[in-house]
Amino acid sequence: MAAKLLRRMALGGLAAIGLGCAAQAATVSVSFPAARSAAALDGRLILIVTPKAAPEPRMQVELEAPLRTPYIFGQTVDGLAPGKAVVLGDKAYGWPKQKLSQLPAGDYWVQAVLNRYETFHRADGTVVKLPPDKGEGQHWNLKPGNLYSKPVKVHITAKSALKLSLDQEIGPIQPKADTPYIKHVRIQSALLTKYWGRPIYLTAHVLLPEGFDSHPNAHYPLMVFHGHFPDDISNFRTTPPDPDLKPDYSERFHLAGYNRIQQQEAYNFYKTWTGKDFPRFLVIEIAHPTPYYDDSYAVNSANQGPYGDAINKELIPAIEKQFRGLAAGWARFTYGGSTGGWEAMATQVFYPDMYNGAFVACPDPIDFHAYTNINLYADKNAFYEQGLVNSEERAAQRDYLGHITATQRDETDMEAVLGDHDRSGEQNDIWEAVFGPQGKDGYPAPVWNKQTGEIDPTVVAYWKEHFDLTHIIERDWATLGPKLAGKLHIYVGSADTYFLTDAVYFAQDTLESLKAPAWGGEVAYGDRAEHCWNGDPKLPNAYSRLHYNTMYVPKILERIAKTAPPGADLTSWRY
């Protein structure tokens, strides 16, 4: 979550905007010129209306920071021809005002973006229109090929009218170049290509150990670092910090010059990684975006296809073959935070023999008794807690002091603006796409009604049996127990921003009750730590989050020493 859980949003277009009171509904006319596309286009038209000039309006939309996000409105378009205007009025869905006519009069900067859809003919016979990833990690405000308008300043009243043209287009993303330490691998997945009915690729960034070329007979353990659509190896820098870098300020960590801290820590990692006493490993970070999100969650699912098998049965073997991995379960480990934490645990659970340990930091919900702060098995409504005669809105986000920054209704409405049918590219929609069954229309079946918040128990039942990781472990412990005992290490802050702490509480109770064998794992909580505390009791989260590739190494080495089979190669990689 954390991680993509950082969303940037935008809009572009030709718009005639008449915004006002209930007596006169607002309208916006949007079109694109034939120079941008001679063919008709499908997609989600997103309108941004903001009182702030900078940054560009499309870059002001942050679902993880609703208090900093301006007015947004969205409407799906099908077969929009060049030069033909689509009118946005009160049928467009908005947040925090549901209708354009509810927008207060005033001076605003306005911009529109068309997040373009393509038609997919999937192997299961369903036909869906979705936004394919174009190398940007499912960010509609950055997606190459998306059309947008130039920002324009307008004074909006009940009778206002403005036309904007989607005459701008986002350019392509340049691939990262290989370096002596970092290699980039891209393979076409046969499994995913068959499912999606078109070529689908997986990308991995591979961090090579010091001495890789000078030790051709060495073979290496593999550490898989799961996370949100990495564009390269994280926090690795072979040069000292840039002396001319202008210090920034991190609102999240309340630190001045955090960009300089990040560069220094990345350089420190390089020095540690290449030090003579550091064990030699392969580290990989995987980019596996889907038409629903920046990340597939690394599992097989009804709406996205066999990403788990594609990663573990196609990509991992290809990397180990190319870069001399030991290619054995005792020598593979996985870790990550937030989405990556959930993926690390799910990978270990669904492929128990393939990995020898998972380090699960601030995971997305691993027990649906606490789907953030919603009990899917007991609550009837996601938006509010019902009392005897009163109801209270459910929180969705908080700061480290406990101040509420967004509600569940806010998050659902904001995603509904960016896309219907779970096409927002955001957090709740991807959870529905991963955890749930397909609906009758081929899109994910919603776990709750997006207007009322009413939870669907039939969908919840499917979620439980397929992706409630705690339930699955308990249900299948007779067979999973001997394969998972001692492998799971779970860490979360007691003040997690997205209430992910609660699911870990439930999971711990269940895991510690398991017998024959005992689960033998580890759970730790960071006192007052927000998202995404990853288990370091000595350093604040601002620093420990930069140390994933080194902080678990002592426990990995201990696990290898205890579990490597007779005759295993324990020496070629310890030079």
C-alpha positions as CSV (number, residue, x, y, z in Angstrom):
1,M,0.0,0.0,0.0
2,A,2.6,2.3,1.0
3,A,4.6,2.4,-0.9
4,K,2.2,3.0,-4.6
5,L,0.5,3.6,-1.9
6,L,1.8,7.3,-3.3
7,R,-0.6,8.3,-6.0
8,R,-0.3,11.2,-8.4
9,M,-3.4,12.3,-10.4
10,A,-4.3,14.6,-13.2
11,L,-6.6,15.7,-16.0
12,G,-6.4,17.2,-19.4
13,G,-8.7,18.3,-22.0
14,L,-10.8,20.6,-24.0
15,A,-13.5,21.7,-21.6
16,A,-16.4,24.0,-21.4
17,I,-17.0,24.5,-17.8
18,G,-20.2,26.0,-16.4
19,L,-20.2,25.4,-12.7
20,G,-22.7,26.7,-10.2
21,C,-25.6,26.1,-7.9
22,A,-28.3,23.5,-7.9
23,A,-30.4,25.7,-10.1
24,Q,-27.9,25.5,-12.9
25,A,-25.7,22.4,-13.2
26,A,-22.1,22.7,-14.2
27,T,-20.9,21.5,-17.6
28,V,-17.5,20.8,-19.0
29,S,-16.9,20.0,-22.7
30,V,-13.8,18.0,-23.4
31,S,-12.3,16.9,-26.7
32,F,-9.0,16.0,-28.3
33,P,-7.6,17.0,-31.7
34,A,-7.1,14.5,-34.5
35,A,-3.3,15.3,-34.3
36,R,-3.3,13.4,-31.0
37,S,-5.3,10.4,-32.3
38,A,-7.1,9.8,-35.5
39,A,-8.9,6.9,-33.9
40,A,-11.7,7.1,-31.3
41,L,-10.5,6.6,-27.7
42,D,-11.8,4.9,-24.6
43,G,-10.8,5.9,-21.1
44,R,-11.5,7.8,-17.9
45,L,-11.7,11.6,-18.2
46,I,-10.5,13.2,-15.0
47,L,-11.0,16.9,-14.2
48,I,-9.0,18.7,-11.6
49,V,-10.1,22.0,-10.1
50,T,-7.7,23.6,-7.6
51,P,-7.2,27.0,-6.0
52,K,-3.4,26.4,-6.1
53,A,-1.3,27.1,-9.2
54,A,1.7,24.9,-8.5
55,P,2.5,22.1,-9.0
56,E,0.5,21.4,-12.2
57,P,-3.0,20.4,-11.1
58,R,-2.7,16.8,-12.3
59,M,0.2,16.5,-9.9
60,Q,-1.7,17.7,-6.9
61,V,-4.0,14.7,-6.6
62,E,-2.8,12.4,-3.8
63,L,-5.1,9.7,-2.5
64,E,-2.7,9.2,0.5
65,A,-3.0,12.9,1.3
66,P,-6.6,13.9,0.9
67,L,-6.1,17.1,2.9
68,R,-3.7,18.3,0.2
69,T,-5.8,17.1,-2.7
70,P,-8.1,19.6,-4.7
71,Y,-11.5,19.0,-6.2
72,I,-11.6,16.1,-8.7
73,F,-14.3,14.8,-11.0
74,G,-14.3,11.8,-13.3
75,Q,-16.4,10.2,-16.1
76,T,-15.8,7.2,-18.4
77,V,-15.8,7.8,-22.1
78,D,-16.2,5.0,-24.8
79,G,-15.5,5.6,-28.4
80,L,-14.8,9.3,-28.1
81,A,-13.9,10.5,-31.6
82,P,-11.3,13.2,-32.4
83,G,-12.9,16.7,-32.5
84,K,-16.1,15.5,-30.8
85,A,-16.7,17.0,-27.3
86,V,-17.9,15.0,-24.4
87,V,-19.9,17.1,-21.9
88,L,-19.1,16.7,-18.2
89,G,-21.9,17.9,-16.0
90,D,-23.5,16.6,-12.8
91,K,-23.2,13.0,-14.2
92,A,-19.5,13.2,-13.6
93,Y,-18.6,11.8,-10.2
94,G,-16.7,14.1,-7.8
95,W,-14.8,14.4,-4.6
96,P,-15.1,16.0,-2.1
97,K,-18.1,17.6,-3.9
98,Q,-20.0,14.9,-5.6
99,K,-21.3,17.2,-8.3
100,L,-19.8,20.0,-10.4
101,S,-22.8,22.2,-9.6
102,Q,-21.8,22.0,-5.9
103,L,-18.4,23.6,-6.5
104,P,-18.1,26.9,-4.6
105,A,-17.7,30.0,-6.8
106,G,-14.2,31.3,-7.0
107,D,-10.9,31.5,-8.9
108,Y,-9.4,28.1,-9.8
109,W,-6.8,26.4,-12.0
110,V,-8.4,23.7,-14.2
111,Q,-6.9,20.8,-16.0
112,A,-8.2,17.5,-17.5
113,V,-6.5,14.2,-18.3
114,L,-7.7,11.3,-20.4
115,N,-6.4,8.0,-18.9
116,R,-6.7,5.8,-22.0
117,Y,-8.1,2.3,-22.0
118,E,-7.4,-0.6,-24.3
119,T,-9.6,-3.7,-24.9
120,F,-8.3,-7.0,-23.5
121,H,-9.6,-10.4,-24.7
122,R,-8.7,-12.7,-21.8
123,A,-8.2,-16.4,-22.0
124,D,-11.2,-17.0,-19.8
125,G,-13.5,-15.4,-22.4
126,T,-14.0,-12.1,-20.7
127,V,-13.5,-8.8,-22.6
128,V,-12.6,-5.8,-20.5
129,K,-11.4,-2.2,-21.1
130,L,-8.4,-1.3,-18.9
131,P,-5.4,1.1,-18.8
132,P,-2.3,-0.9,-19.7
133,D,0.9,0.0,-17.9
134,K,3.3,2.0,-20.2
135,G,6.3,1.7,-18.0
136,E,5.2,4.3,-15.4
137,G,3.7,2.0,-12.8
138,Q,0.0,2.8,-13.3
139,H,0.1,6.5,-12.6
140,W,-2.5,8.1,-14.8
141,N,-0.9,11.5,-14.4
142,L,2.4,10.1,-15.7
143,K,1.3,7.4,-18.2
144,P,2.9,7.7,-21.6
145,G,0.2,8.3,-24.3
146,N,-2.3,9.8,-21.9
147,L,-3.7,13.1,-23.2
148,Y,-4.1,16.2,-21.1
149,S,-4.8,19.9,-21.3
150,K,-2.7,22.8,-20.3
151,P,-3.7,24.3,-17.0
152,V,-5.9,27.3,-17.3
153,K,-7.0,29.8,-14.6
154,V,-10.7,30.6,-14.6
155,H,-13.2,32.3,-12.4
156,I,-16.1,29.9,-11.8
157,T,-19.6,31.0,-11.2
158,A,-23.0,29.3,-11.8
159,K,-22.9,30.5,-15.4
160,S,-19.2,29.9,-16.2
161,A,-18.1,28.2,-19.3
162,L,-14.6,27.2,-20.4
163,K,-13.2,25.1,-23.1
164,L,-9.9,23.2,-22.7
165,S,-8.3,20.9,-25.3
166,L,-6.5,17.6,-24.7
167,D,-3.8,18.7,-27.0
168,Q,-0.9,17.6,-24.8
169,E,0.5,14.0,-24.6
170,I,2.7,12.4,-21.9
171,G,6.0,11.2,-23.5
172,P,7.6,7.8,-23.1
173,I,9.7,6.6,-20.2
174,Q,13.4,5.9,-20.8
175,P,14.6,2.5,-19.5
176,K,17.3,2.3,-17.0
177,A,20.8,1.5,-18.2
178,D,22.8,-1.4,-16.8
179,T,25.8,-0.6,-14.5
180,P,28.6,-2.8,-13.2
181,Y,26.5,-3.7,-10.2
182,I,22.9,-3.4,-11.4
183,K,21.5,-5.4,-14.3
184,H,17.9,-5.2,-15.8
185,V,16.2,-8.3,-17.0
186,R,12.9,-8.3,-19.0
187,I,11.2,-11.5,-20.0
188,Q,7.9,-12.2,-21.8
189,S,5.8,-14.4,-19.6
190,A,4.2,-17.3,-21.5
191,L,1.6,-17.7,-18.7
192,L,0.5,-14.1,-18.5
193,T,0.6,-13.6,-22.3
194,K,-1.8,-16.5,-22.7
195,Y,-4.1,-15.2,-20.0
196,W,-4.2,-11.6,-21.2
197,G,-4.3,-12.4,-24.9
198,R,-1.3,-10.1,-25.7
199,P,2.4,-10.0,-24.8
200,I,2.9,-9.4,-21.1
201,Y,6.4,-8.8,-19.7
202,L,8.0,-9.0,-16.2
203,T,11.0,-6.9,-15.3
204,A,13.6,-7.5,-12.6
205,H,16.4,-5.3,-11.4
206,V,19.3,-7.5,-10.2
207,L,21.9,-6.3,-7.7
208,L,25.1,-8.3,-8.2
209,P,27.5,-9.1,-5.4
210,E,31.0,-7.6,-5.2
211,G,33.3,-9.9,-7.1
212,F,30.7,-11.4,-9.3
213,D,32.9,-11.3,-12.4
214,S,36.1,-12.3,-10.7
215,H,34.5,-15.4,-9.1
216,P,33.0,-17.3,-12.0
217,N,32.6,-20.5,-10.0
218,A,30.6,-18.9,-7.2
219,H,26.9,-19.5,-6.9
220,Y,24.7,-17.2,-4.7
221,P,21.7,-17.2,-2.4
222,L,18.8,-15.1,-3.7
223,M,17.0,-12.3,-1.8
224,V,13.7,-11.2,-3.4
225,F,12.8,-7.6,-2.3
226,H,9.1,-7.1,-2.9
227,G,7.7,-3.6,-3.2
228,H,5.8,-1.1,-5.4
229,F,6.9,-1.0,-9.0
230,P,10.6,-0.3,-8.4
231,D,12.2,1.5,-11.4
232,D,15.6,0.3,-10.2
233,I,17.4,-1.2,-7.2
234,S,16.3,0.9,-4.2
235,N,18.7,3.0,-2.1
236,F,21.9,2.0,-3.8
237,R,24.4,4.7,-4.8
238,T,28.0,4.3,-5.8
239,T,29.0,7.9,-5.3
240,P,28.8,10.2,-2.3
241,P,25.8,12.5,-1.9
242,D,25.5,15.4,-4.4
243,P,27.1,18.4,-2.7
244,D,24.8,20.7,-4.8
245,L,21.6,19.0,-3.8
246,K,19.2,21.5,-2.3
247,P,17.8,20.1,1.0
248,D,14.1,19.3,1.1
249,Y,11.8,18.7,4.0
250,S,10.0,15.4,4.7
251,E,6.5,16.1,6.0
252,R,6.2,12.4,6.7
253,F,9.2,12.1,8.9
254,H,9.5,15.8,10.0
255,L,13.1,15.9,8.8
256,A,14.9,18.6,7.0
257,G,17.2,17.5,4.2
258,Y,15.7,14.0,3.9
259,N,16.8,13.8,0.3
260,R,20.4,14.2,1.4
261,I,19.9,11.6,4.1
262,Q,18.6,9.2,1.5
263,Q,21.6,9.8,-0.8
264,Q,24.0,9.3,2.2
265,E,22.3,6.1,3.3
266,A,22.3,4.8,-0.3
267,Y,26.0,5.4,-0.5
268,N,26.5,3.8,2.9
269,F,24.7,0.7,1.5
270,Y,27.1,0.5,-1.4
271,K,30.1,0.6,0.9
272,T,28.5,-2.1,3.1
273,W,27.5,-4.2,0.1
274,T,31.1,-4.2,-1.3
275,G,32.9,-4.6,2.0
276,K,35.1,-7.6,2.4
277,D,33.2,-9.1,5.3
278,F,29.7,-8.8,3.8
279,P,28.2,-12.1,2.6
280,R,27.6,-12.3,-1.2
281,F,24.0,-12.5,-2.3
282,L,21.9,-11.7,-5.3
283,V,19.1,-9.2,-4.6
284,I,16.3,-8.6,-7.1
285,E,13.4,-6.2,-7.2
286,I,10.6,-7.0,-9.5
287,A,8.3,-4.8,-11.6
288,H,5.1,-6.6,-12.4
289,P,2.4,-3.9,-13.0
290,T,-1.0,-5.0,-14.2
291,P,-3.9,-3.1,-15.9
292,Y,-5.3,-2.6,-12.4
293,Y,-2.3,-1.4,-10.4
294,D,1.4,-0.8,-10.2
295,D,1.9,-4.3,-8.8
296,S,0.1,-7.7,-9.1
297,Y,0.6,-8.7,-5.5
298,A,2.7,-11.6,-6.8
299,V,-0.1,-14.2,-6.6
300,N,-2.5,-16.0,-9.0
301,S,-5.8,-14.3,-9.0
302,A,-9.1,-14.4,-10.9
303,N,-9.0,-10.9,-12.2
304,Q,-5.3,-10.6,-13.0
305,G,-4.1,-14.1,-13.9
306,P,-1.2,-16.2,-12.9
307,Y,1.3,-13.6,-11.7
308,G,2.5,-15.8,-8.8
309,D,3.4,-18.7,-11.1
310,A,4.9,-16.3,-13.7
311,I,7.2,-14.7,-11.1
312,N,8.2,-17.9,-9.3
313,K,8.2,-20.4,-12.1
314,E,9.4,-18.3,-15.0
315,L,11.2,-15.1,-13.8
316,I,13.1,-16.4,-10.8
317,P,14.5,-19.5,-12.6
318,A,15.6,-17.3,-15.5
319,I,17.4,-14.9,-13.2
320,E,19.1,-17.7,-11.2
321,K,20.3,-19.3,-14.4
322,Q,21.7,-16.1,-15.8
323,F,23.3,-14.9,-12.6
324,R,24.4,-18.2,-11.1
325,G,21.9,-18.5,-8.3
326,L,22.0,-21.5,-6.0
327,A,18.5,-22.2,-7.2
328,A,17.5,-24.1,-4.0
329,G,14.8,-23.4,-1.5
330,W,17.2,-23.3,1.4
331,A,19.0,-20.4,-0.3
332,R,16.0,-18.2,-1.2
333,F,14.5,-15.5,1.0
334,T,11.9,-12.8,0.5
335,Y,11.1,-9.6,2.3
336,G,9.4,-6.2,1.8
337,G,7.2,-3.6,3.3
338,S,3.5,-2.6,2.9
339,T,2.4,-4.2,-0.3
340,G,5.8,-5.9,-0.4
341,G,5.3,-7.2,3.1
342,W,2.0,-8.8,2.2
343,E,3.7,-10.3,-0.9
344,A,6.6,-11.6,1.0
345,M,4.3,-13.5,3.3
346,A,2.0,-14.7,0.5
347,T,4.9,-15.9,-1.5
348,Q,6.2,-17.9,1.4
349,V,2.7,-19.3,2.1
350,F,1.8,-20.2,-1.4
351,Y,5.2,-21.4,-2.4
352,P,6.4,-22.8,0.9
353,D,9.2,-25.1,-0.3
354,M,10.6,-22.4,-2.6
355,Y,11.7,-20.0,0.1
356,N,13.4,-20.4,3.4
357,G,12.1,-17.3,5.2
358,A,10.0,-14.2,4.8
359,F,10.5,-10.9,6.5
360,V,7.1,-9.3,6.5
361,A,7.1,-5.5,7.3
362,C,4.0,-3.4,7.8
363,P,2.0,-5.8,5.6
364,D,-1.3,-5.0,3.9
365,P,-4.1,-6.9,5.7
366,I,-3.0,-10.5,6.4
367,D,-6.1,-11.2,8.4
368,F,-9.5,-10.0,7.2
369,H,-10.8,-9.7,10.8
370,A,-9.0,-6.4,10.4
371,Y,-9.1,-5.2,6.8
372,T,-7.4,-2.0,7.9
373,N,-10.0,-1.2,10.7
374,I,-13.0,-3.1,9.1
375,N,-13.9,-6.5,10.4
376,L,-15.1,-8.1,7.1
377,Y,-16.5,-11.1,9.0
378,A,-18.7,-9.1,11.4
379,D,-19.2,-5.5,10.2
380,K,-22.1,-4.9,7.8
381,N,-20.9,-1.5,6.5
382,A,-17.4,-0.3,5.6
383,F,-18.2,3.4,5.9
384,Y,-19.4,3.7,9.4
385,E,-19.6,1.9,12.8
386,Q,-23.2,1.5,13.8
387,G,-24.2,2.2,17.4
388,L,-27.5,1.9,19.2
389,V,-29.0,5.1,17.7
390,N,-26.0,6.8,16.2
391,S,-23.2,5.9,13.7
392,E,-19.6,7.2,13.3
393,E,-17.6,7.4,10.1
394,R,-14.7,4.9,10.0
395,A,-11.2,6.3,9.7
396,A,-8.9,5.1,6.9
397,Q,-5.7,7.1,7.6
398,R,-4.1,8.7,10.6
399,D,-0.9,10.5,11.4
400,Y,1.6,9.2,14.0
401,L,-0.3,11.2,16.7
402,G,-3.6,9.6,15.8
403,H,-5.1,12.5,14.0
404,I,-7.5,11.3,11.3
405,T,-6.6,12.4,7.8
406,A,-9.1,10.4,5.7
407,T,-12.2,8.2,6.1
408,Q,-13.1,5.0,4.4
409,R,-15.8,6.9,2.5
410,D,-13.2,9.4,1.3
411,E,-10.9,6.7,-0.1
412,T,-13.8,4.9,-1.8
413,D,-15.1,8.2,-3.3
414,M,-11.7,9.4,-4.5
415,E,-11.1,6.0,-6.2
416,A,-14.5,6.2,-7.8
417,V,-13.6,9.5,-9.4
418,L,-10.5,8.0,-11.0
419,G,-12.2,5.0,-12.4
420,D,-15.3,2.8,-12.2
421,H,-15.1,-1.0,-12.3
422,D,-12.0,-0.9,-10.0
423,R,-10.0,1.0,-12.7
424,S,-8.7,3.7,-10.5
425,G,-5.2,2.2,-10.1
426,E,-5.5,2.7,-6.4
427,Q,-5.4,0.7,-3.2
428,N,-8.9,-0.5,-2.4
429,D,-9.5,-1.3,-6.1
430,I,-6.4,-3.4,-6.4
431,W,-7.4,-5.3,-3.2
432,E,-10.7,-6.1,-4.9
433,A,-8.9,-7.1,-8.1
434,V,-6.5,-9.4,-6.2
435,F,-8.6,-10.9,-3.4
436,G,-12.0,-11.2,-5.1
437,P,-13.8,-13.1,-7.8
438,Q,-14.8,-11.7,-11.2
439,G,-18.2,-10.1,-11.4
440,K,-20.7,-11.0,-14.1
441,D,-19.3,-8.1,-16.2
442,G,-15.8,-9.5,-16.1
443,Y,-14.5,-6.8,-13.7
444,P,-13.8,-7.5,-10.0
445,A,-16.8,-8.1,-7.8
446,P,-16.9,-5.3,-5.2
447,V,-16.6,-6.3,-1.6
448,W,-18.8,-3.4,-0.6
449,N,-21.2,-1.1,-2.4
450,K,-19.3,2.0,-3.4
451,Q,-22.2,4.3,-2.7
452,T,-23.6,2.9,0.5
453,G,-20.6,1.0,2.0
454,E,-22.8,-2.2,2.5
455,I,-20.4,-5.2,2.7
456,D,-21.2,-8.2,0.5
457,P,-20.8,-11.4,2.6
458,T,-20.7,-13.6,-0.5
459,V,-17.6,-11.8,-1.8
460,V,-16.1,-11.8,1.7
461,A,-16.4,-15.6,1.8
462,Y,-14.4,-15.9,-1.4
463,W,-11.8,-13.5,0.0
464,K,-11.5,-15.6,3.1
465,E,-10.8,-18.9,1.4
466,H,-8.4,-17.5,-1.2
467,F,-6.4,-14.7,0.4
468,D,-6.9,-14.4,4.1
469,L,-3.3,-15.5,4.8
470,T,-3.9,-16.2,8.5
471,H,-7.0,-18.3,7.8
472,I,-5.2,-20.2,5.1
473,I,-2.2,-21.0,7.3
474,E,-4.5,-22.2,10.1
475,R,-6.8,-24.1,7.7
476,D,-3.9,-25.9,6.1
477,W,-1.5,-26.2,9.0
478,A,-1.3,-29.9,8.8
479,T,0.5,-29.7,5.5
480,L,1.9,-26.2,5.7
481,G,3.2,-26.4,9.3
482,P,6.3,-28.5,8.6
483,K,7.1,-26.2,5.6
484,L,6.5,-22.8,7.3
485,A,7.7,-23.4,10.9
486,G,10.3,-20.8,11.8
487,K,10.1,-19.0,8.5
488,L,7.7,-16.0,9.1
489,H,9.0,-12.8,10.7
490,I,6.3,-10.1,11.0
491,Y,6.9,-6.4,11.9
492,V,4.5,-3.5,12.2
493,G,4.3,-0.1,13.9
494,S,1.8,0.3,16.7
495,A,0.6,3.5,15.0
496,D,0.5,2.3,11.4
497,T,-0.9,5.0,9.2
498,Y,-3.4,2.7,7.6
499,F,-4.4,0.7,10.7
500,L,-2.4,-2.3,9.4
501,T,-1.4,-3.1,13.0
502,D,-4.7,-4.6,13.8
503,A,-4.5,-7.5,11.3
504,V,-1.1,-8.4,12.8
505,Y,-2.7,-8.6,16.3
506,F,-5.2,-11.1,15.0
507,A,-2.6,-13.0,13.0
508,Q,-0.3,-13.3,16.1
509,D,-3.1,-14.8,18.2
510,T,-3.8,-17.4,15.6
511,L,-0.2,-18.2,14.7
512,E,0.8,-18.6,18.4
513,S,-2.0,-21.1,18.9
514,L,-0.8,-23.5,16.2
515,K,0.7,-26.8,17.3
516,A,2.5,-29.8,15.9
517,P,4.6,-28.0,15.0
518,A,4.6,-24.7,16.7
519,W,4.8,-21.9,14.2
520,G,8.2,-20.8,15.6
521,G,8.1,-17.4,14.0
522,E,8.5,-13.8,15.2
523,V,6.2,-10.8,15.6
524,A,7.4,-7.4,16.8
525,Y,5.8,-4.0,17.1
526,G,7.4,-0.6,16.8
527,D,6.3,1.7,19.6
528,R,4.4,4.7,18.1
529,A,5.9,3.9,14.7
530,E,3.8,4.8,11.7
531,H,3.8,3.1,8.3
532,C,6.1,1.4,7.4
533,W,8.1,0.2,10.4
534,N,10.2,-2.8,9.4
535,G,11.6,-4.3,12.6
536,D,14.7,-2.2,13.5
537,P,14.4,-1.4,17.3
538,K,17.4,1.0,17.2
539,L,16.7,3.4,14.4
540,P,13.7,5.5,13.5
541,N,11.6,4.5,10.6
542,A,13.0,7.3,8.4
543,Y,16.3,5.4,8.4
544,S,15.4,1.8,8.8
545,R,13.2,1.8,5.7
546,L,16.4,2.5,3.7
547,H,18.1,-0.6,5.0
548,Y,16.0,-3.5,3.8
549,N,18.8,-5.2,1.9
550,T,21.1,-5.4,4.9
551,M,19.0,-5.5,8.1
552,Y,17.7,-9.1,7.8
553,V,21.1,-10.6,6.7
554,P,22.1,-11.9,10.1
555,K,18.9,-13.8,10.5
556,I,19.2,-15.1,6.9
557,L,22.7,-16.4,7.6
558,E,21.5,-18.0,10.8
559,R,18.6,-19.7,9.0
560,I,20.9,-21.0,6.2
561,A,23.3,-22.5,8.8
562,K,20.5,-24.3,10.5
563,T,18.6,-25.6,7.5
564,A,21.0,-26.1,4.6
565,P,21.0,-29.8,3.5
566,P,24.1,-32.0,3.6
567,G,26.5,-31.2,0.8
568,A,25.0,-27.7,0.2
569,D,27.3,-25.0,-1.2
570,L,28.0,-22.8,1.8
571,T,31.4,-21.6,0.7
572,S,31.6,-20.5,-2.9
573,W,29.7,-17.3,-2.1
574,R,31.6,-16.5,1.2
575,Y,34.7,-15.0,-0.3
